[in-house]
């Protein structure tokens, strides 16, 4: 196992990449593998590899160095490379760490786009066996998120899907689409097995005082709307009201809150 400084040299133009490792030959193999996969962290070197091909590059050990002196020695070579930037592929000239500039952050972000989508996803075309699903379910039984974790998630999601950040912002379903959704839902019922699962998931759960209070306020408040005939309608139970008239509860709630202008001709009382 050789520890020291190495270079990857382009035989055509003489450009080089300099680095260090406590196992140079293993590091060479890592570089080659990443370059072949077109995912090397150094985009400049990767572009040259793609342009000239693997046979144009030499992997050379230029100095063997003991491990404790490796960083200091690498820094000397990087300082020299910094003085001739036009002759090297290196974009970072600090030994032992990566200087995360905005440019590097963007490159890292761009390099990961689409890597885990479609056919590139490692689980593409694969299906978990019933046995594996059971193991995963049992492994997660009884796990509860901490309040700190829940709060972090809540804060991280604030504004993520509201307003212009919502994928459906500015889009409106056509009457044809709404009718298709309605017809598709007619007669749909939960199976006895699904009902049992839903029941079991709620066993032992207790609503907080705040949640109970919110639910009570929702049930006790009056809903005011302007119907398609421009008449003010006031009622107490939104679910029952919508069910009787073939209206969507969520859509009517959004109209009431001002998040939507209308639903099937029903408008907010504030639009009078």
Order of alpha helices (4+ residues) and beta strands (2+ residues): beta-beta-alpha-alpha-beta-alpha-alpha-alpha-alpha-alpha-alpha-alpha-beta-beta-alpha-alpha-beta
